[in-house]
Amino acid sequence: MSISASKNRFQKINLITIITLFVLILAGGVVRSSGSGMGCPDWPKCFGRYIPPTTNADLPKDYKQKYVEKRLAKNQRFAKTLDVFGYSDLAKRIRDDRSILVPEEFNAGKTWTEYINRLIGAISGLFLLLSAVYAFGYWKSSKRIALLSIFNVILVGFQAWLGSIVVSTNLVAWIVTVHMLLALAILAVVIYTYHRARVLGSGKLNTSPFIYIVMVLALLLSILQIAFGTEVREKIDAVATHFQGGYRNNWITSAGDIFLHHRDMAILVFIINVMLYALLRKRFSRHSIQQQLMSFTFLMIMLQIVTGILLSYWALPPFAQAAHIVLASLIFGAQFYLLLNLHQSVNVRGVSK
């Protein structure tokens, strides 16, 4: 295959990878909102099978005791790792957590939800690996593309391990937040390499420094808002456990100040993006990629607000939870790609008014 063909293949595969990562985030949101994280108690198989069971008759003998023992062993290994890095208190909490000794009851719906999530994760990992292979077509023109693509494969491996810890340790608070932020980092690397591959040889844009500042601020606020969102979800999980899954209408009010901070941050995110939208309308033409990305971002923000209202006043419906997280990821992705296109754009002609 020629270098040119390899470059074209990289761009196509990278674009597919970006799409599969968003689908994976959606699938993860569905798993989280439906409580399906332990739908498959083992890995890489599911109940010892490549195709999950659909009835109790298909389950392995003594599966509850077997998988509880494996989960306990995994948590003990993770606790030792935390001890090494000085997190002795957290390690002790994990060791003393008796809730992991309670076996998960088999639920075919949750099992297949988790299984589909794993399949999407495997497909995403395959495309990330292919991206790393074809990225070497850019080795002479941009080593950064190849090196970042390889780094992303390593990062995905770590993310997969961390995901298993998230479920195994009953969603230890800070691990959930790190898991989400790592997902955004993986997404950012793929978007960056895709953009850099497309703009090699293109001229740079003369964008106002003030627009850059507002853009970076908007992106940072979105990341902070997502982090707040994971903390809200962690608090809701604790409240739900306290109420043993009942009194769903009281979960939001019992979440405390973190929910109020998340809501107030949403207002700030909206205001800064209105400001950014106004600045871009003055600087770039209506058909420019910059305005198109900003319009898409603004649409996602409005939909995000709608799902936030549904979550607040409709007792956290699961479909709204999944939609809320994937919309947040789409906002981040669009903003990051917009930031890149403020510096160097594929569509240079006709960008300015």
C-alpha positions in Angstrom: 0.0 0.0 0.0 1.3 3.5 -0.9 2.0 6.1 1.7 -0.9 8.2 0.3 -3.3 5.3 0.4 -2.2 4.6 4.0 -2.8 8.2 5.0 -6.3 8.1 3.5 -7.1 4.9 5.2 -5.9 6.4 8.5 -8.3 9.3 8.2 -11.2 7.1 7.4 -10.4 4.6 10.2 -9.8 7.5 12.7 -13.2 9.0 11.8 -14.9 5.6 12.4 -13.0 5.3 15.7 -14.3 8.7 16.9 -17.9 7.5 16.1 -17.4 4.2 17.9 -16.0 6.0 20.9 -19.2 8.1 21.2 -21.3 4.9 20.8 -19.2 3.3 23.5 -19.8 6.2 25.9 -23.5 5.9 25.2 -23.3 2.1 25.9 -21.5 2.8 29.1 -24.2 5.3 30.1 -26.8 2.7 29.5 -24.9 0.1 31.6 -24.5 2.6 34.4 -28.1 3.9 34.4 -29.5 0.3 34.3 -27.1 -1.0 36.9 -25.8 -3.7 34.6 -22.1 -3.3 35.5 -22.0 -6.8 37.0 -24.3 -8.3 34.3 -21.2 -10.3 33.3 -19.2 -11.2 36.5 -16.2 -12.5 34.6 -14.0 -11.3 31.8 -13.4 -11.7 28.8 -16.1 -14.4 28.8 -19.5 -13.9 30.3 -20.5 -16.6 32.8 -17.7 -18.7 31.3 -19.2 -18.4 27.8 -18.5 -16.4 24.7 -22.2 -16.0 24.1 -24.0 -15.0 27.4 -26.7 -17.2 28.9 -30.4 -16.3 28.6 -31.9 -18.5 31.3 -30.9 -19.8 34.7 -30.5 -23.2 33.3 -27.5 -22.1 31.3 -25.6 -20.8 34.3 -22.4 -22.5 35.5 -22.7 -24.5 38.7 -22.0 -22.6 41.9 -21.4 -19.4 39.8 -22.2 -17.1 42.7 -19.6 -18.3 45.0 -17.0 -18.6 42.2 -17.3 -15.1 41.0 -17.6 -13.5 44.4 -14.2 -15.1 45.2 -12.7 -13.7 42.0 -14.1 -10.3 42.7 -12.7 -10.4 46.2 -9.3 -11.4 45.0 -9.3 -8.6 42.4 -10.2 -6.0 45.0 -7.4 -7.3 47.3 -4.9 -6.9 44.5 -6.1 -3.4 43.9 -5.9 -2.5 47.6 -2.3 -3.6 47.6 -1.6 -1.3 44.7 -3.3 1.6 46.6 -1.1 0.8 49.6 2.0 1.2 47.4 0.9 4.7 46.3 0.0 5.8 49.8 -3.8 5.5 49.7 -4.0 3.3 52.7 -7.3 4.6 53.9 -9.0 3.9 50.6 -7.3 0.4 50.5 -8.7 -0.3 54.0 -12.2 0.7 52.9 -12.0 -1.6 49.9 -10.8 -4.5 52.1 -13.5 -3.9 54.6 -16.3 -3.6 52.1 -18.6 -6.5 52.9 -21.1 -5.6 50.2 -19.0 -7.2 47.5 -19.6 -10.6 49.2 -23.3 -10.3 48.3 -23.6 -12.2 45.0 -25.4 -10.6 42.0 -28.6 -12.3 41.0 -28.7 -13.3 37.3 -30.7 -11.0 35.1 -30.7 -11.7 31.4 -31.4 -8.1 30.4 -28.5 -6.7 32.5 -26.2 -9.5 31.3 -26.8 -8.7 27.6 -26.6 -5.0 28.2 -23.1 -5.4 29.6 -22.2 -7.9 26.9 -23.2 -5.5 24.2 -21.2 -2.8 25.9 -18.1 -5.1 25.8 -18.6 -5.9 22.2 -18.7 -2.1 21.3 -15.6 -1.7 23.5 -13.8 -4.5 21.6 -14.8 -2.9 18.2 -13.5 0.5 19.4 -10.3 -1.1 20.6 -9.8 -2.8 17.2 -10.3 0.5 15.3 -7.9 2.3 17.7 -5.3 -0.5 17.0 -5.8 -0.1 13.2 -5.4 3.7 13.6 -2.1 3.1 15.3 -1.0 0.9 12.4 -2.0 3.2 9.6 -0.7 6.2 11.5 2.9 5.2 10.5 2.0 6.5 7.0 2.5 9.9 8.5 5.9 9.1 10.2 7.9 11.3 7.9 5.5 14.2 7.8 4.3 14.1 11.5 5.7 11.6 14.0 3.3 13.1 16.5 0.3 11.4 14.8 1.9 7.9 15.1 3.2 8.4 18.6 -0.1 9.7 19.9 -2.0 6.9 18.2 0.3 4.3 19.9 -0.1 6.1 23.2 -3.9 5.9 22.9 -3.8 2.2 22.5 -1.9 1.9 25.8 -4.3 4.4 27.4 -7.3 2.3 26.3 -5.8 -0.8 27.8 -5.4 1.0 31.1 -9.0 2.4 30.8 -10.4 -1.1 30.3 -8.6 -2.3 33.5 -9.8 0.8 35.4 -13.4 0.1 34.2 -13.3 -3.4 35.7 -12.1 -1.8 39.0 -15.0 0.7 38.8 -17.5 -2.1 38.9 -15.6 -4.5 41.1 -15.1 -1.9 43.9 -18.8 -0.8 43.9 -17.9 2.4 42.2 -15.3 4.0 44.4 -16.0 7.7 44.0 -12.8 9.1 42.6 -12.2 6.1 40.3 -15.4 6.8 38.5 -14.4 10.4 37.9 -10.9 9.4 36.6 -12.5 6.8 34.4 -14.7 9.4 32.8 -11.9 11.9 32.4 -9.7 9.2 30.8 -12.5 8.5 28.3 -12.4 12.2 27.3 -8.6 12.1 27.0 -8.8 9.1 24.7 -11.4 10.9 22.6 -9.4 14.1 22.5 -6.3 12.2 21.2 -8.3 10.6 18.4 -9.9 13.9 17.4 -6.5 15.6 17.5 -4.8 13.1 15.3 -7.7 13.1 12.9 -7.5 16.9 12.6 -3.8 17.1 12.3 -3.8 14.5 9.5 -6.3 16.6 7.6 -4.6 20.0 8.0 -1.0 19.0 7.2 0.2 21.5 4.7 -2.7 23.9 5.3 -2.2 27.6 6.3 -2.7 28.8 9.8 -5.6 31.1 10.8 -5.2 34.5 12.4 -7.7 34.2 15.2 -8.2 36.8 17.9 -6.5 35.8 21.1 -9.6 36.8 23.0 -11.6 34.2 21.1 -9.0 31.6 22.0 -9.3 32.5 25.7 -13.1 32.3 25.7 -12.9 29.0 23.7 -10.4 27.4 26.2 -12.5 28.7 29.1 -15.6 27.1 27.6 -13.8 23.8 27.1 -12.4 23.8 30.7 -15.9 24.6 32.1 -17.3 21.6 30.1 -14.7 19.3 31.5 -15.3 20.6 35.0 -19.1 20.2 34.5 -18.6 16.6 33.4 -16.5 15.9 36.5 -19.2 17.5 38.7 -21.7 15.3 36.9 -19.9 12.1 37.8 -19.8 13.2 41.4 -23.5 13.9 41.3 -24.1 10.4 40.0 -21.8 8.9 42.7 -23.8 10.7 45.4 -27.1 9.5 43.8 -25.8 6.0 43.9 -25.1 6.3 47.6 -28.6 7.8 48.2 -30.2 5.0 46.1 -28.3 2.4 48.2 -29.5 4.0 51.4 -33.1 3.9 50.3 -32.6 0.4 48.9 -33.8 1.5 45.5 -37.0 3.0 46.7 -38.2 6.6 47.2 -36.8 7.5 43.8 -38.4 11.0 43.9 -36.3 11.9 46.9 -32.9 11.0 45.4 -32.2 14.4 43.9 -33.2 16.3 47.0 -31.0 14.0 49.1 -27.9 14.5 46.9 -26.9 17.7 48.7 -24.8 20.6 47.6 -23.0 18.8 44.8 -26.2 18.7 42.7 -26.7 22.5 43.3 -23.1 23.1 42.1 -23.7 21.0 39.0 -26.8 23.0 38.2 -25.2 26.4 38.8 -22.2 25.3 36.6 -24.7 24.5 33.8 -25.8 28.1 33.8 -22.2 29.3 33.6 -21.5 26.9 30.7 -24.5 28.3 28.9 -23.5 31.9 29.3 -19.9 31.4 28.2 -21.0 29.5 25.1 -23.5 32.3 24.2 -20.6 34.7 24.4 -18.4 32.4 22.2 -21.2 32.0 19.7 -21.5 35.8 19.3 -17.8 36.2 18.9 -17.6 33.4 16.2 -20.5 34.9 14.3 -18.6 38.2 14.0 -15.3 36.5 13.0 -16.3 33.6 10.7 -18.7 33.2 7.9 -22.0 31.3 8.3 -20.7 28.3 6.2 -17.4 28.0 7.9 -16.6 24.9 9.9 -16.1 27.1 12.9 -19.7 28.3 12.9 -21.0 24.9 12.0 -19.2 23.4 15.0 -20.5 26.1 17.3 -24.0 25.7 16.1 -23.8 21.9 16.7 -22.3 22.6 20.2 -25.1 25.0 21.1 -27.7 22.5 19.9 -26.1 19.8 22.1 -26.1 22.2 25.1 -29.8 22.9 24.7 -30.6 19.2 24.5 -28.3 18.7 27.6 -30.4 21.2 29.5 -33.6 19.4 28.5 -32.2 16.0 29.8 -31.0 17.8 32.9 -34.6 19.0 33.6 -35.9 15.5 33.0 -33.4 14.1 35.4 -34.3 16.7 38.1 -38.1 16.6 37.9 -38.9 13.1 36.5 -37.0 11.1 39.1 -33.9 10.3 37.1 -35.3 8.2 34.2 -32.6 5.9 32.9 -32.9 7.0 29.3 -32.2 10.6 30.3 -29.2 9.5 32.3 -27.6 7.8 29.3 -28.5 10.7 27.0 -27.1 13.2 29.5 -23.6 11.7 29.5 -23.4 11.2 25.7 -24.5 14.8 25.1 -21.9 16.0 27.5 -19.3 14.0 25.6 -20.5 15.4 22.2 -20.2 18.9 23.6 -16.6 18.2 24.7 -15.7 16.6 21.4 -17.2 19.5 19.3 -15.6 22.2 21.5 -12.2 20.5 21.3 -12.4 20.1 17.5 -13.5 23.7 17.3 -10.5 24.8 19.3 -8.2 23.0 16.9 -9.9 24.6 13.9 -9.4 28.1 15.4 -5.7 27.5 14.9 -5.6 25.6 11.6 -8.6 24.7 9.5 -9.1 22.4 6.5 -11.5 24.9 5.0 -9.3 28.0 4.9 -11.0 29.8 2.0 -14.0 31.9 2.9 -13.5 31.4 6.6 -13.4 35.0 7.6 -16.2 37.5 6.8 
